[in-house]
Amino acid sequence: MSQLSYVEAINQALAEEMARDPSVVVIGEDAEFSFTFQVTKGLLETYGPERVKDTPISEATIVGAGVGAAMGGLRPVVDLCFCDFMPLAMDQIVNQAAKARYMSGGQVQVPLVVMAAMGHLGSWAAHHSQCLHAWFAHVPGLRVVLPSTPADVKGLTKTAIRCNDPVILLQHKRLFKTRGEVPDGDYTTPFGVADVKRAGTDVTIVALSYMVVEALRAAEELARERIEACVIDPRTLAPLDHATILASVRETGRLVVADEGAYSFGAAAEIAARVSEHGFDSLDAPIRRVCLPDVPIPFAGGLEETVVPGWQQVVEAVRGVV
């Protein structure tokens, strides 16, 4: 095991996959110099300008080039830096990349990874703080990946690059400086397999992306009250490992879903709906959601702290169902 930061784990995954497979290329708004988040640091020097290319700030153009390159035999990783501007490439992602295999009868594959940072970081305001994962999980044909640890982000990034379907790989900005043990050598983390980050028998907390950190802190606080929470990280939203979630709810009888996405029509609502549909008889209390209220994220620090969910809201929600 090595101790790596989240960013170092992403960088290592990209470097290893580029060394393993010459068809892997990296393009994006900051691919060559990696000033913004440094996830592509050093790749240009190692693999050269033919495989690491900066692009204009034009998301539609970048993703369109990535879709074409993927159809033509490459495995592009497109780094858009901020997920907030992925809507500019929605036609390329939703109407082209996601549908090409189906509409060609399996003759065309799009092994494309669209990578971007999401979430609040502290007064980055409404244009640079959103979590839009639920948008893409709604689209058949896309894989949506939300790693919460350095080990998971490395393994899932490698799986995404090797996948023959388009993958939306979203990394929360608050995770970038976190550190953790990462297995040495080549390994991948499978899609559709949740990870139980903490065992517990009183309540199930399903948390996505950075909210896993907040949920684990909430679980520590609840343990002082003799409430043992099971914390589950789905790791991938599409596909979703609902079997692991249902198995835990059958044991605990209670569910709280924590997600930094908007409250209405979001990922938390989908997880709650699946448990209601397939595990209703196991529930001893209503399902609770801890999410962002249906408002843009404010610039002002005090207002941002008010709307962004954290461990305190998770604790309150658990207290309400136990």
Buried (B, 14 or more C-beta within 10 A) or exposed (E): EBEBBBBBBBBBBBBBBBEEEEBBBBBBBBBBEBEBBBBBBEBBEEBEEEBBBBBEEBBBBBBBBBBBBBBEEBBBBBBBBBBBBBBBBBEBBBEBBBBBBEEEEEEEBBBBBBBBBBBBBEBBBEEBBBBBBBBBBBBEBBBBBBBBBBBBBBBBBBBBBBBEBBBBBBBBBBBBEBBBEBEEEEBBBEBBEBBBBBEBEBBBBBBBBBBBBBBBBBBEBBBEEEBBBBBBBBBBBBBBBBEBBBBBBBBBBBBBBBBBBBBEEBBBBBBBEBBEEBBEEBBEBEBBBBBBEEEEBBBEEEEBEEBBBBBEBBBEBBBEBB
